Amino acid sequence: FTFLKVQNKPTGTSLVDEALMPECRKIIDLADKHSKRLMFPVDFLVSKGGLAGPYFLKNADQLGDRDYGVAIGPKTQAHYESIIKKSHTCVYNGLMGDISIPESLEPARKIFSAMAQSRAYTVIAGGDS
């Protein structure tokens, strides 16, 4: 959620690494300079205040102050899958969801599946990925 915060988008109580905000800004600016697209989620699986459920879906621009982003939502998942199918290179960094909460991992499973079926050169790194 650090990339969203640096763009002044709502992040609620989601994980944000304040120390990395300058680096996120540099990456966004560099992508803009080279006409490269960075894809950010349009919806999320969220809970109130932390990882513990219950879970519900919210559009990215409607995250409230107590909303905690857990994983991408179905609109983002479908959009990412369509992009992956057309991509030449795909980089996945950091697990969406939490390894100890199976219901939060379905979006990641679908993205991994799309990457496995793609002809793109894929890189998977970070966290529990």
N, C-alpha and C positions, 0 to 999 in steps of 0.2 A: 504493500500500500504506500510505500515511500514514493514511488513514481507518481501516484495519484496526488499525494499531499504536495509534492513540489509543483504540481500544476494547479494548485488551489482547489482540488476536487474534494468532496467530503470523504472522510475515512472513518468517522465514528471512533470507536475504541480499538480499531484494527491495528495490527503490528506495523509500526513505522519506525525506521532507523534514522533518527534525526542526523546522525553523523554522516550518513551516506547521501543526504539530500543534495549537496553540491555535486557529487558524482552523477546522480540521476539527472540533474539539470544539464550537465555536460553531455551526457549520452543523448538526451532529447535534442539538444542544440546541434550536436554532431549529426544525428539522423536527419534533422531538418536541412542542414547545410548540404548534405549529400542526397537529398530527396529520397530518403529511405523511410518506410513506414514502421512505426512501433505500434503494436496492437495492444490496446488496453481493454479490460472487460467492460461490458455494457450492463451486466447484471451479476449479482452475487447470491450465494447461499450464505445467510447470516444468522447470527443468534444475538441475544442481548447480553453485552458485556464480556463475553469470553467464549471459549470453545464449547462449553456445555450447551446442549439444546434447550428448548426445541428450536428447530431450524425453520427458516422461511426464506422466500426469495424477495429480492429488492433490486430495482434498477440502480445502477451505479451512482447516478446523480441524485438519488433519494435516500442515501444512507443517513440515518439519524445519529445524534450524538452518542447514543448507547449501543448502536449497531456494531457488531464485530464480524468482519468479513472472514468467512471460513474457506470458501472455494468459489470458483466461477459458477454462474448460473447457466441455465439451458440455452439462452439466446447467445451468450458468449461461446459456449461449447460448440454449438452448431456453426457459428461464424468462424471460429478457429479451425474446425474440421474442414470447412470449405477452403480456407486459405492454405491449410497444410496440403490438401490434394493438389494444389496448383504450384506449390513452392519448390524451389530448387535446393534451398537450405532451410533448415528448421532448428532453432535452438530453444530448448526447454530448460529453464533454470529454477529449481526449487519446487517442491511438491505443493500442489494446491490441495488443501485439506489437511487432515491430521491422521497420521498412521494409526493412532489408537481409536479413531472414530470412523468405522467402515462406511457409514452413510455419507461422509464428507469426501470419500475417495472416488466416487462414481465419475465425476467430471474428469479427473486425472486419468482414470482407466480408459475413458473414451478418447481422450487426447492421445494417450500412448498408443492406442489401437490405430488411430488415424495416422500417426507417425510411422508405425510398423508397416502399414499398408501403402504408404507413400513411397515414391521413387526419390524423394528428397534426401540429401545428405543430412543426417540428424545428429544432434549433440544433445545429450541429456545429462545434466549436472546439477549439483546443489542440493543441500538438505538431505531429505530422506528419499530423493528421487531414485 
